[in-house]
Amino acid sequence: MPPFARPAAPVLLLALALLLPACSVLERTTDDDEDDSDRPPPAEAPPAEEPSEGDAPREERKPRTVQGFRIQILTTEDQTAAEQRAAEAEEQWGAPVEVAWKAPYYRVRVGAFASRSAAQPRLEAVQQQYPDAFLVPDTVTIYPE
């Protein structure tokens, strides 16, 4: 009998022998999940409240680091050009300016905003001088006012 005409029974038995233990592990895992009904739901942290003016003296309120936004005004391979533009922007806008390098470009970014809505008015003002400026997500440190 040619090799391709052999009965498939031994191969099927081997496959079943290998797959059955895996199925029983899945069933046990599923059964364990059903027992969660006796457990209380995980406790949620209460929402953090923003401090109000009267809560703490100004010097006691600490800066916080958040996923926010910056305004990118230049992307260049020239480090000197990036540093010059950063100095110009800092002088003109009075906002923090950062020169970030990610191969192969230097990126000049202005400001530190906690949200897109906070950054949008400044972006529109910056675009008067730098029409190609745009918002970029970044980790920023926000200082209380």
N, C-alpha and C positions, 0 to 999 in steps of 0.2 A: 504494500500500500504506500502511495507517495506521502511524503511528510506533511503536505498541506491538507491531506484528507483524513488525518487522525481525528479521533473524537475529541471534542473540546472539554469533556467532562473533567479531566484532571486539572486543567487550567482554571476552570470555573470554580472547582472546589478550593483550589489554592487561593484564588481571589476572594472567595467568601470567607475563608479562614482568616485572611488578613484584614478584611473590612469589618467583620462582626465586632471584634473588640473595640474598634474605633467608634462604632455606633453606640455601644453601651456606655462609653465614656461621655459621649454627647448627651445621652439620655440622663445620666446621673447629674451632669452639669445643669441641664434644663430643670430637673427635679429640684435641685438645690435652690434655684432661682425662685421657684414657686413658694418656698418656705418663707420668703421675705415678707409675706403679708403680716406676720406676727411682729416684725420689727417696725419701730417708728420711723417715719421719713427722716432723712438727714436734716439737721437743723440748718437753717439759712442764716447767714450773718445779716444783722440789721443794716439797712442802708446807712452809709456814712453821711453825717450831716456836715454841711459847710459851716465853719465858724462864722458867727455874725460879729459885727463891730464890737458889741459889748461882751462877747465871750472871753476874750483874752487880749491882753495888751499886744500891740503891734509887734513888739520884739519877741514875743513868745510864739507867734505863729510861724511855722517853719515852711521852707520851700518844699515843693513836692515834685517828683519826677513822674511824668505821664507820657502816654503815647499821644503825641499832638502833631503839630504842623510847623513847618518853616516855609519861607518864601525863597525859592531858588532863583537867583538873578543871573548866574553865569555858569557855564560848563566849558572848561578849557583844559588843554594839555599843558599850558604854560603856567608854571607856579608863580612867576613874577606878576603876570597879568592878573591872576586870581587874587594875590595879596594886595595889589594896587586897587582893584575893584572893591575888595573887602574894606580897605581903609576909606575909600570914597563913600561907600554905603554907610559905614559906621558914623562918619562925620555928618553926612546928610540926614540920616534917619534917627540917629541916637538910639538905635535898638542893637541888641547883641548880634554880631555877625560872626559866622563860622565858615572856615575854609575846610571842607572835608575832601579827603583824597580817597578815591576808589578807582583802582587801575582801569584805564589809563588817564582818568580825568580828575581835575580839581573842580569842586563844586562850591560856589559861593552862595551861602544861605543866610537870610536875614530874619530876625525875630524868633520868638518862641511862643507858640500859641497852643492853648489847651484844646481848642476845637476848631473845626473848619469855619464855623460861623464867626468865631473870634478873629480869625485870620483874614477873612474875606474883605473887610473894609480896608485893611492895610495893603492887601494884594492890589486892590484897585488903585490905591494911591501910588504904589511902587511901579505899577504898569505904566503910569504916565511917563516915567523916565526910562524904564526897562520893559518895553512892550512884550518881550518874550518870557517875562517872569511867570512862575507858576507855583502852586502849593505842592509840597512834598511831605509825606508822613515821616515823622522822626520822633525819637525820644527826646523830650524837652523838660527842662526844669522851670517850673512856674513859681514865681515869688508872689506872696500875698500882697495886695495893695493896701 
